[in-house]
Each structure stands twice: as C-alpha cells, then as structure tokens.
Amino acid sequence: MQVTFDPETTTLNVTGHVPDASQRAPVLAALQAQMGSDIAVAENLLVLPAPQCGALTGIADVGLPQSTDQITNPLIVGADTHARAFRYVAGDPLVMSLTAPDYPAYVYVDYFDADGNVIHLSPNDRAPLQAVQPKSALQIGAENTDAPGLFVTIGPPYGQEIAAAFAASAPLYEGTRPLVEPAGAYLEWLKEKVAAARTEHADFKGEWVYFFVTTAAN
C-alpha cells in the first residue's frame, strides 16, 4: 500500500491492494485513528487475490528496481503500487497503452493469470523485441487479427489479475519464450538473465512496473 497526502484537502489517500475486500475497513480505521479528526483518510484499495500476490512477489524478486516516483515526490510514503488499472469485458481485445522509460530500452510485457501461468504479450512471434525511444508511447497487443501484435480477446474465467512490464537497456535474451508457460519457472529464469545482463553490461539499467487488470462478463 502507498499513502499520498493532499495538502489542499488535508486528506491522506491510500492506494494499493489487499488480498480480501474485508481488509479495507480495518486498514482505513487504523489510519484514521492515527491521523485524528483533522486529517481525512480516503482509500482506493483494490482486491488482489492470494495467487496474484505470489506472482507479484516473484516479479519483485527478478532483480530489477520498481519504477518509482517516491524519490521526487516527498508527499508519497510507502511501497510503490500498481502503475495503472485496466478493465476489460468479454470480447474486448487485450490492448494496453504504455509509456517507455526515460532511457532507450527493450520492453517485455507479461500477463499473469489466476491459474499461475504467464502469457508473453511482448515479445512473441507476432511482436518481435525492439528498442524503444525514451518516453515513447507503446501499444501492447492487437485490436484485431490484421493489426501488428498479439491478438487476444477477453473471456472466462473473469476476475482480478496483473500484468508487468520489464524495461532493460540491453536485451535480456534472444528469441522468444513459449507464448504461455508456468509463471514461477519463468520468473526464476528471468532473474538469471537479469543477473547475467548486469555482469555483461557495466552501464546496465532496468526497472519494472505492474498493472492491475480486472476482467468481467460485461
């Protein structure tokens, strides 16, 4: 979770996620007790089930720092949370609009489902790995079968899942991975590749962010 203080409204805004909706109220009550009556506490906590929390732990353990605004924003306190929330309904194409980091980079985008698998949205056979310019706009996924990129549509089971983007100043590996594979083994393998890239490139830079994804029937 992360808290941001808004001095104009004297409000402490709490963002992030909890494994169960029942935990929202106790968190809010505990913070309000600490703040007293002069500072309001508002929350926008999302529910991230336990299997996805495990995937997030594996992502954080890959060896790259999480992209952060904390260094330049003293009003933010706490662990970094998701960079953005996406919502899709049945039949929607799985398309994400992202922004590249502030240095030339190679970007890897993975979708972690509730079954413990990872889907490699980029790179894959439909979307080869490419160097991207700093702060450039990126579209991950295709809106139809004729567009470049991987075309995937949303279907059951629905719920809360996550996607992660890894940026690296040098390619982490050659070729592509299987489109779908077990997430745990992949993240352990990726951790080894990040360590190798750091050894090979003295000026290596990298980071990661994650996105909260909600899918529903309508």
N, C-alpha and C positions, 0 to 999 in steps of 0.2 A: 504494500500500500504506500501511497505518497500523499502528502498534505501540502496544499498551497494556500498561503494567506492572502486574502484580497483586502488591502487596507481601505479601499473606498467603501466597502460594505461591512468591514470588520467581520469577515466570515472566513472560517477555516474550511476549505473544500477538500474532501477526502476522495481520492480516486484509487483505482486498482481492482483487485478481485479477491473473493473469498470462495472457499470450496462449497459452501452451502448458504442459501438465502437467509436461513435463521441466524446467521452470524452478523448480519448487517446491524440489527438493532443494538446488540451488546457493544459493538465497536463504536457506534455513534454515541451511545450513552456514556461510555468510558471517556471518550474525548470531550464530550460536553461537560462532564464533571471536572475535568482538568482545566477547561477554559473558563468555567464560571459563567455568569449571566451576561457579561459584557461582550463576549465573542460568540457568534452563532457558529454552529457546525453543520455543514451540508455534505451529503455523500452521493457519489455516483459509483458505487461499488458493483462490479459485475460478477456473476457467478461462474466460476471456472471449476468444473468437476475434478475430482482427485486424479483420474488418469491423465488429464491435461496438465495438471500441476507437475506430475512426474516428468512429462515431456519438457516442460519449461526448465526444470532443474537440469536435465541433460543438455539443453540448449545453452544454458548459462555456463555449463562446465566445459564447453568446447574449447575455451581458451582465448576468446575474443572479448574485449570490453563491451559492455552495453552502451549504445549511443545515449548520451546524457545531456540534459540542459542544466543540471544542477550546478556545474562549475560557474556558469554565467548568470544564474538566477538565484539570488540568496533567499528568495521567498519560498523556494521549494525545499521540502525536507522529506527524507525517506528514500526507500529503494525506488528505482525507476520502474514505471509500469508500462503498459502497452502503449505503443505509439499512435494507434488508431483502431477504431472499431468498424468492422464491416458487417452488413446484414444482407442476407440473400434469402430468396424464397424459391420454392420448387420451380425448376426450369430455367432459372437465371444462369447465365454463363459466369463462371468463376473468373472474374477480371478484377485486378487490383491496380490502382494508380498510386505509384510510389515516387519518392524523390531520392536521387542518388546522394551519397555523402559528399562532403566538401573537398574531395580529392579524387583524382582518376581512380576508378575501381572496377572490379569484377563483382557482380552481384548474383547471389544464389538465393532463390526463394523456395521455401518448403512449406507444405501444408501438413499439419499433424492431426490425424483424425482420432476419433474416440476409440477406435479398435487397436491403437498402438502402432499404426503404420504412418509412414511419411510418403507424401506424394510430391515429387520434384517438379514444381511448376516452372522452374527455370534454373539451370539449363536442362534441356532434354532433346530428344530427336527433332522436335518441332521448333525449339527455341534454343539455338546454339549459344554458348557463352561468348559474350562480347564485352570489350572495355567500354565503360560509360564515362561521360564527362562529369565534372563536379556539378552538383546541384541540378542535374538534368532530370526532366520528367520521364518516368518509366511506366509502361503498361505491361503488366504481367498477366498472361492468359489471353485467349482469343474470344471475340464476341460471336464468331460463327466458324464453320469449318473452312471457309475460304480465306480467313484472316490469318496472318502470321501468328505463331504461338500455339500453345496447347489449348485445345477447346474442351472444356469440361463443364457440364451442367449440374446444377444442384439437385439432389434427390435424397430420399431417406437413407439412413436414419438422420433425423434433424436434432439440433441441439447446439451446444457451445463447444467450439474448437479453436485452435490457434494456428497462425501461420508465422513464420520467422523469415527475416531477410538477413543474410550474412554478406558483408562487404569486405573485400580484400584488395590490397594494392597490387597483388600478383595472383595469378591463377592458383587455386588450391589443388586442382587435379586435372588430368587430361581426360577427354572423352566425357561420357555421361554415365550416370548410375541407372539401375533399373527404375522404371517410372514409379513403381510402388514397392516399398520394402519395409521391414521392421524398423521402427524409429530408433530403438535403443542401440542396435548394432551399427546403424548408420552414424549416429552421433559419436560413438566411440571411434569409428573410423575417421570421421571428420576432425576429431580432436587430434589425432595423429598427424593429419595433413596440415593443420594449422601450426603444430609444433615444428614440422619439417619446413614450412614456409618461413617461419621466424628464423630458423637456423640458416636457411639458404639466402635470405634477403635481409641484410642488416637494417635497411630502412623500411621494413615491412610495416604496414598499417592495416588495421581491420576493426570491425565493430559489428554489432548485431542489434536488431530491434525485433519486437514481436507485435502481432496484431491479433486482436480479439475478434473471432468470427462467430456470428450467430446465423444459423440456418433454420428455416421454418417452412411449413407446408404452404402458408400464404401470409 
